[in-house]
Amino acid sequence: MPEEKEKTKKQQNGIQPEAENIEVEKNIKTAKGKKKTIRQIAHGRAYIQATYNNTIVTLTDLNGNVLAWSSAGQNGFKGPKKSTPYAASIIVKNAVEKSKIYGLKNVNVFVKGVGSGRESAIRALNTHGINILSIKDITPIPHNGCRQRKPRRV
């Protein structure tokens, strides 16, 4: 009973619950002749891993099944160019294009790392037609766990 009350409150406010993910299956023939079914997914998650050396973007559904991913190396960036904000925007553009067949519209963004591609990847998600519902920082922070390495002397 409390669940029904909660559903009616959400419907009155115009908010649809996340569990009601619209799934429509499409049959697409692959190169080998097998049919591949593609689900239409309205809500998903975007994981952005921005390290000092690279940026990786993964788009998943709410269960964590990967729909599309992209990285700087995959898009032709080499060496120090992989960690630039421009590379991050190109990575997001590529990942969003791959996920277009799934109909992904709304995402919750999870950002991990301290690289320079963090901010530009989030901005690029918004500019490429993906609606951002929330942004959460999941960078692992030690509570004085392992001993730090010795400082580098130059």
C-alpha positions in Angstrom: 0.0 0.0 0.0 2.7 2.6 0.8 4.2 1.9 -2.6 0.9 2.7 -4.4 0.7 6.0 -2.4 4.2 6.9 -3.4 3.5 6.2 -7.1 0.4 8.3 -7.1 2.3 11.2 -5.5 5.0 11.0 -8.1 2.4 10.9 -10.9 0.6 13.9 -9.5 3.9 15.9 -9.4 4.6 14.9 -13.0 7.6 12.8 -12.1 7.8 9.3 -13.5 9.5 6.7 -11.4 12.9 5.5 -12.7 11.9 1.8 -12.7 9.5 2.4 -15.6 12.2 2.3 -18.2 10.6 2.0 -21.7 12.1 -1.0 -23.4 11.2 -1.6 -27.1 13.1 -4.2 -28.9 14.3 -3.7 -32.5 15.7 -6.5 -34.7 18.8 -5.5 -36.6 20.7 -7.9 -38.9 24.4 -8.0 -38.3 27.1 -8.8 -40.9 26.9 -12.6 -40.3 23.1 -12.6 -40.8 22.2 -13.1 -37.1 19.5 -10.8 -35.7 20.6 -8.5 -32.9 17.9 -7.1 -30.6 18.3 -3.5 -29.4 16.4 -2.2 -26.4 15.2 1.4 -26.3 16.4 2.9 -23.0 15.3 6.3 -21.8 17.3 6.5 -18.6 20.9 5.5 -18.0 24.2 6.3 -16.4 27.4 8.0 -17.7 30.7 7.1 -16.1 33.5 9.5 -16.7 37.0 8.4 -15.6 39.4 11.3 -16.0 43.0 10.5 -15.0 46.1 12.5 -15.6 46.9 10.5 -18.7 43.5 9.6 -20.3 39.8 10.0 -20.2 37.3 7.2 -20.6 33.5 7.6 -21.0 31.1 4.7 -20.5 27.3 4.9 -21.1 25.3 2.2 -19.3 21.7 1.4 -18.5 20.4 1.5 -14.9 21.5 -2.1 -14.3 25.1 -1.4 -15.4 25.0 -3.1 -18.8 27.3 -1.2 -21.1 25.6 0.5 -24.1 28.6 2.4 -25.5 32.1 3.5 -24.4 34.9 5.6 -25.8 38.4 6.6 -24.8 41.0 9.1 -26.1 43.2 6.3 -27.6 40.3 4.9 -29.5 39.7 8.3 -31.1 43.2 8.7 -32.4 44.8 10.8 -29.6 48.3 9.8 -28.6 50.6 10.8 -25.7 49.9 13.9 -23.8 47.0 14.9 -26.1 44.9 12.2 -24.6 44.3 14.1 -21.3 43.2 17.4 -22.8 39.7 18.9 -22.4 39.3 18.9 -26.3 39.9 15.1 -26.3 37.3 14.6 -23.6 34.7 16.5 -25.7 35.5 14.3 -28.8 35.3 11.2 -26.6 31.8 12.1 -25.4 30.6 12.9 -28.9 31.7 9.5 -30.1 30.1 7.7 -27.2 26.8 9.5 -27.6 26.8 8.7 -31.3 27.2 5.0 -30.5 24.4 5.1 -28.0 21.9 6.9 -30.3 20.5 3.5 -31.5 19.4 2.8 -27.9 17.5 6.1 -27.6 19.3 7.2 -24.5 18.0 10.6 -23.3 18.6 11.1 -19.6 21.7 10.1 -17.6 23.0 10.3 -14.1 26.7 11.2 -14.3 29.3 9.6 -12.1 32.8 11.2 -12.3 35.9 9.5 -11.1 39.4 11.0 -11.1 41.1 14.4 -11.2 42.1 14.8 -14.8 41.6 17.9 -17.0 38.8 16.2 -19.0 36.3 16.2 -16.2 34.5 19.4 -16.7 34.6 19.4 -20.5 33.2 15.8 -20.6 30.2 16.8 -18.5 29.6 20.0 -20.7 29.9 17.9 -23.9 27.3 15.4 -22.6 24.9 18.3 -22.2 25.6 19.9 -25.6 25.2 16.6 -27.5 21.5 16.2 -26.5 21.8 14.1 -23.3 19.8 15.4 -20.4 21.9 15.3 -17.1 19.8 14.4 -14.1 22.5 14.4 -11.5 26.3 14.6 -11.1 28.1 12.6 -8.5 31.8 12.5 -7.7 33.0 8.9 -7.0 36.7 9.6 -6.8 38.2 7.2 -4.3 39.6 9.1 -1.3 41.7 7.2 1.2 41.1 7.8 4.9 44.9 7.5 5.6 45.0 4.0 4.1 48.3 3.0 2.4 51.6 4.8 2.9 52.4 7.4 0.3 55.3 7.0 -2.1 58.4 9.0 -1.4 58.3 12.5 -3.0 60.1 12.9 -6.3 63.3 15.0 -6.2 64.1 16.9 -9.4 
